[in-house]
Amino acid sequence: FAPLNPGLFRRRGYAAAVAGILGATVILHGTFILVPLMVERLMSGTATTSGLVLLGISAVSAAAAPLGGRASDRVGRRAPAVIGALITAVGLGALALFASGAQLDLGMALWLAVLLGVVGAGFGLSGSARQAAALDAVPPHEVGVAAATYYTGRYLGGVIGASLAGLVLADAVTPGTVGLGFGILGAV
């Protein structure tokens, strides 16, 4: 049994990577709550439509991940991680404006999928670089503990993201609260 090594967080690259995965997972899990509620309650869509719209984030992320990995190997870890995070923030900002609009209808589901695709592109571009940066920052004998701690950050992000979405939507699912939720996720 190897306990958590707080000294890992003294390494700037490692600490930044763990903060990045925590934030990315806050965004992902928050989005996975906001989108179905928006589609089903505000756009009068079905659960199937919610799932299809969410494919935008997953499919584009999966397609962009190898590109992010290659870029990370060519130009270093920082540029793809930062550019991916910025792309994600732009997508979330657009989602905040989109969700806050008063004219939400099922016909807008395609635009929602496109905006979620932008978020997914940012995730895909930054994910490989972030993980590689975390493991590059530690000596080989600490990689196991470092990887476990990195993934603990991911799990904590999921809990925080779901809780944050629930907190924002506690009173009602309205265009304003969903827009606020995406705005907060964009700030993350």
N, C-alpha and C positions, 0 to 999 in steps of 0.2 A: 504494500500500500504506500503510495507516494502522495503526501499531502500537497495542497496548492502551494506554489512558490510565489509569494507576493513580489519577490525580486524580479520576476518576469516583467512586471509593469514598469520597471525602471528603464526598460529598453523602449525607446520612443516608437520604433516601428511596430513592435509587438503591441504596445498599448493602443496605438492608433488602429491597428487591424482589429483588435478585439472590440474597440469602440465602434468601428465600422460595421462589423458583423452584428453587433447588438442593435445598432440603428437600422440596418437593412432589414433585420427580422422584425423589429418594431413596425416598420413600414409594411412589410409583407403581411403580417398577421392582422394589422389594423385594416389594410386594404381588403383582406379576405372577409372581413366583417362588414365594412362599409359598402362594398360593391353589391353583394346580394341584397342587403336591406334597401339600397337605393333602387336597384333594378326592380325588386319585387313590390316594394311599398310605394315608391314615388313614380316609377315608370310603368306600373301595372304589368310587369313582365313575370315570367315564370322562373322556377328554380333552374330549369334547363337553360333558359336565356342567361341567367346569372353565371352558370358554369361555362357556357360558350364564350361569354364576354371575358371571363377570367382567363380563358386560354390565351388572350392577348399578352398578358404578363408572363405566363409560363412558357408559351411557345417561343416568343421573341427572346426571352432570357436564355432558353436552351440553345437557340440558334446563335446568339451573340457570345455565349461563354467561350467557345473555342477561339473566337476572334480576340477576346479579352486576354485569354491565356497566351496566345501568340504575341500580342502586343506587349504583354508583361515580360515575356522572354526577350523581346527585341529592344524595348526602350526602357525597361525597368518597371518596378512595381507601382511607383507613385502616380505616373501620368494616367494609366488606365483606371486606377482606383479613383482618382480625383475626377477625371472626366466622366466616368460612369456615375459617380455620386451627383455630379452637376446635372447630367441628363435625367437622372431619377428625380431630382428636385424640380426641374423644369416640367416634367410630366405630371408630378403631383400638384404643382402650381396650376397647371392647366386643368387638372381634375377638380381642384378647389373652385375654380371659376365656372367650370362646366356644371358641377353639382349645385352650385349656388344659384344657377339660372332658374327662372320660374317655369320655363317651358320644357320640362322633362317629359319625354314620351318614348315609347318603345322604338320609334324610328331613329332615335339618337343612340341606340345600342351600338351601332357600328363605330360611331365617333368615340364612344366610351372604350370599346375594344382597342381602337387605335391609340388613344391616350394611355391605356394600360400597357400597350405594346412599347410605348416610349419609356415607361417606367421599367418594363422588362429589359429593354435594351441597356439601360443604365445598370441594372442588376447584373446582366450577363457580362458586360464589359468590365465591371469592377470586381466581381466575385473571385475569379481565379487569382487576380493580382493581389487582392486583399489576403487571401489564404496563404499564398506563397510568401507574401511579405511577413506574415506572422511567423511562419516556420523558418524563414531566412534569418530572422532576428535573434534566434536562440541557438546556443551551441547544441551539437548533436545529442549529447547526453540528456538534454532537457526537452527534446522534441515531443515525447509522449505526454508529459505533464502540460506542455505548452498547447498541444493539440486538444487535450481534454478541456483545458481552461477556455480555449477559443470557442469550442462547441458549447460550453456552459454559457458563454456570452450569447450565443445564438439562441439557446433555449430560454434564457432570461428575456431576451428581446421579444420572443413570441408571447410570453406571459404579459409583458408590459404593453405590447401592441394591442392584444385582445382587450386588456383592461382599459387602456386608453380609449379605444373605440367605444367600449361600453360606457365609460364615463361621459364622453362627449354626447352620446346618443341617449343618455339616461332618461331625459324628459320626453323626447319625441324624435322620430325620424322625419326630419324636414330637409328641404334643400339647404337651408342655412346651417343646420347641424352637421349634415354630411359634408358640405363645403368647408366648414370649420375643421372637421376631422381630417380632410385631405390637406388643408392648410397646415395643421399641426404636424402631420406626417411629412410634409414638404420641409418644414423647419428642422425636423429630426435629421 
